[in-house]
């Protein structure tokens, strides 16, 4: 029983990030697990992680992780072999 703005403020105060940012972080966390444990290409991983646009997925991934999904995948593959 709270308004959207009150919820956003309470959520941000509790977790330090907005609900939207938390959702993006969880999507990227899932994408990282797919990169490490599947043979999907980057576009498929983006779609599987809940992004409807592969370019947006790549931009969000880079913003959160500091590297592109392709470079992250290369790094993970090198570490696994």
SVG drawing of the C-alpha trace seen along z (x, -y; Angstrom):
<svg xmlns="http://www.w3.org/2000/svg" viewBox="-2 -9 45 35">
<polyline fill="none" stroke="black" stroke-width="0.4" points="0.0,0.0 2.5,-2.6 2.9,-4.8 5.5,-4.0 7.6,-7.0 7.6,-6.0 8.5,-2.4 11.4,-3.6 12.7,-5.9 12.4,-3.2 14.0,-0.6 16.9,-2.9 17.5,-3.8 17.5,-0.1 19.7,1.3 21.6,-1.7 20.4,-1.3 17.0,-1.8 14.7,1.1 15.4,0.8 19.2,0.9 18.8,3.9 16.9,5.7 19.6,4.9 22.3,6.1 20.4,9.4 20.0,9.8 23.7,9.2 24.6,11.7 22.4,14.3 24.1,13.4 27.5,13.9 26.5,17.4 25.2,18.2 28.5,16.9 30.5,19.2 28.3,22.3 26.7,22.4 27.6,22.3 25.1,19.5 26.3,16.6 26.1,13.1 22.8,12.2 21.2,15.4 22.5,14.7 21.1,11.2 17.7,12.5 17.8,15.3 18.7,12.8 15.6,10.7 16.9,8.1 15.0,7.5 17.8,5.7 21.3,7.2 22.9,3.7 21.2,2.5 22.4,5.7 25.9,5.0 25.7,1.4 24.3,2.4 26.8,5.2 29.7,2.9 28.4,0.2 28.0,2.7 31.0,4.9 33.4,2.5 34.0,4.8 32.0,6.0 30.2,9.4 32.5,10.7 35.6,9.8 34.2,11.2 33.4,14.5 37.0,14.6 38.4,14.1 36.1,16.8 37.0,19.2 40.8,18.7 40.4,19.2 38.4,22.4 41.0,24.0"/>
</svg>
